Amino acid sequence: MSVNFQDVLNFIQARDINHNVRVKNQDFNFNCEILDVFSDSRDVKPGTLFAAIKGENLDGHNFINNAESKGAC
């Protein structure tokens, strides 16, 4: 099963947990088909969503460009 990014945003907004959700690229294709979700940019491939999460030791936001270059939605 796959969903598109707009479906993910609708899910997040419906549960009122979107206070930290941002789309970096203003030209983003919200109909991008998402086959899987990863928080580790090393696992990203085309058709996957990268969730940039700030952790105790690493900040996933530092790896957004890497995930984008690998084809993440």
N, C-alpha and C positions, 0 to 999 in steps of 0.2 A: 504494500500500500504506500502511496505517496501523497503528499499534500503540497500546496504552494505556500509561499511566504505569507500571503494575505490571510490564509487560513490560520497560520500560526499566530499572527498579530491579533486576529479576531478572538482566538482562544485566550491569549494573554489579557486582552482588554476586558473580556467577559468576566474574568476572574480578578480584575482590578490588581494585577501584579505588574503593570507596565511602567512603573515609576522609573525604572532604569533601562528601558528598552529604547535603543536609538538605532536608526539606520544611517550608517556613515556616508554612503554614496547616494546623493539626491537623485541620481538617474537610475536607481535600483529597479530591477524588474520584479515587481511584487507577484508576478505570476510564475516565477521561477519554481520549477518542480523540485521538491525536497525529498530525497530518498532516505536520508539519515541525518543525524545531528551529532556533532562532535564538539568537545571543548578543548581538544588537543589539536593544534593546527597541523601537526605531523600526520594526522589521520585523514585530513580533509582531501576530498577529490571532487570532481565536477558533480553537481547535483546534490551536494551535502550542505548543510547549514553549519556555520561556525558560531558557537556561543562563546563570546569573549567574557570570561569570568575572572574577577580579581580575587586571587587566592592569598593565602598567608605568605607564600614564598615567591609566586610569580603572578603577573598581571596579564591575563589573556588579551587585553587590549593592545599589548605590545606585539602581538602576533597576527593582528588583523590583516596587514598587508601580505604576509606570507600565505594566509588562508585564501585571500582573494586571488593571489597569483596562481594558486592551485585549482581555482575554479569554484570556490565556495559560493553559495547563494548569499 
